[in-house]
Amino acid sequence: MVPQQIEQVEEALWELPISYKDRMQVPVWIFATSELLEAMDEGVYQQAANVAALPGIVGRSICMPDGHWGYGFPIGGTAAFDPQTGIISPGGIGFDINCGMRLMRTSLTYDEVKPRLEELVDRLFAAIPAGVGGSGMLNISQDEFRELTVRGTRWARDHGFATDDDLDRTEEHGCMSGADPQKVSQKAIQRGYKQVGTLGSGNHYLEVQVARQDGVANPDLARAMGIDIPDQVVLMLHTGSRGFGHQIATDYLQKFVSVMNSKYSLDIRDRDLACAPFQSAEGQDYFAAMKCAVNMAFCNRQLIMHRVREVFSDVFGRDPSQLGMQQIYDVTHNTAKLEQHQVDGSRMELLVHRKGATRAFAPGMDDLPQVYKQTGQPVIIGGSMETGSYLLAGRAEGGRSFFTTAHGSGRVMGRRAAKRCFHGKDLQRDMLQRGIYVRAVSSSGLAEEAGGAYKSIDAVVEAAERAGLSTPVVRLVPIGNIKG
C-alpha cells in the first residue's frame, strides 16, 4: 500500500517527507510512474525510510523504478554518506558484491547466427560452469587468487584473458584500488578461489541477443556504442562475486552487529542495516575486503567473456576480432564507492551505496573512457529472459540521483511463488516456440526466472527516462540463454 504521506513532486518522482518516520534525517525519493509506485511492496517504503535515518546520510534516500524489498536497503536503493560522519553498511551493497552486467557486440547478424543458435548455446553451456557452487576455468592457488583480488581485470589481461580495450571499457578499469586480501577471511578465500569464471545460479545468465532495427531508440548513441548493423547480435552477461562476496558480506555483518551498539552507539531501525562508521577500523576493513570481491567479480565476468570469444571463434571459424567481438561496457550494480558529487551547490566527496542500482555518469564526467566522453556512460539494464533488455546512457540531469539509474526489471513475485506458478520445462518449450533457445542447470531454477515474476522492463526504462536518470539507446531481444 502506498503511504498516505507520499507527495508527487514530478511526473516520475515521489517524496516521503522527513515526518514520515521518526529519526529520518533526509526525505525519501522514489523515481517511478504512478503504475510502478502502486506495484511496489510496502517493505520498499519502510526500508527506504530506515536508510534515511542512518548517520551521515546526505541529500536523500533513493529508490529506483525497479525497487522491491531486499535485505537492509531495498533492492534499487541508493544512498550517499559523508565519509567523515557517515557509515558503511553491507546491507546497502548486497551479498553478491559487484553483481553486474557486461555487454559485448559482434559484427554478426541474426540471419547468420540463427542456423547455428542451438549449437552456439549448447557449446556455451558446456564451456561455462553454471549453477550453485561449481569450479571455474582457472587452476590457481589461494595465494594467486589473493593477487587476483588485488589486481582485478589487470590480472586477467596479464594472463592472456583480456585486452587493454576490455579494461578501458570496464567501470573502474576493472580494478578498485585499495583492495586488501588480509582483511578477507580464510573461509571466503576457500569459497572463492575456484569460482573465477563461473556463472552461478539465481538470476545470473549469459544471453545471446539481437538489436533489432525497430528497437533502436537513439541511432546516434547506438552507433557510438557499437550498435551499427541491422539485426546485430550481442552478448549480455549478468553475474558477480559468487560465494566469495557472499562470505565477505556475511563475515562483516556479524562483526558490525557486535560493535555498532557496544562500541559506536549506533542505534539503527533494522538489524539488516548493521553498519560501522566509515572511518572506523571495522569500516575501513570491510571497505578493503569489499574491493577484493569487486575485483574478483570484474575478473569473473572477464574470464567468462574470454570463453565466449573462444566458442564463437570455434563455431564460426574466425578470430574474435574478425567477428567484431568488442566489449561495449561492464558496469556494477552492487557496491559502495567514493565519488565527487554536487550537493547544494558545493562539490563533495561522498560514499555512494548502490544496491541493485547502476552508476550512470553523464557526458564529460571524470572516470569515463575517452570513447564515451561525448555519449555518457553506457548503462546495461537486464530484463527477464522472456522479454528483453536495454542499453541506456547516463545524462546530465542524473545528478539528483548521484548519477544512478535502475539495474533491471525488479521482481514482483518471490522465487517460491514463481515456482508454484510456472513450470521450468513448460517454460523452456514455450520459449523455444517463440524463438528463444534456453539451457538451464535446473528446471526449478528456470521457473524462478519466468518473465511473469518480473516487472515490465519497458515500464522501468520509461520511468527512468521520464525522471531524467538515463536515456534509452537500444532495446535488446533474447534469442538464446544460459541459466544456472
PyMOL commands that set and color helices and strands:
alter all, ss='L'
color gray80, all
select helices_A, chain A and resi 18-20+34-39+42-51+90-92+110-127+142-151+153-158+164-168+171-174+181-183+186-192+213-215+219-224+242-259+271-273+281-316+370-372+396-401+415-421+424-433+443-448+451-453+457-466
alter helices_A, ss='H'
color red, helices_A
select strands_A, chain A and resi 7-10+13-16+28-31+57-68+75-81+87-88+100-109+205-211+232-239+276-277+326-332+334-343+346-355+358-359+378-381+389-394+404-405+437-440+470-483
alter strands_A, ss='S'
color yellow, strands_A
deselect
rebuild
show_as cartoon
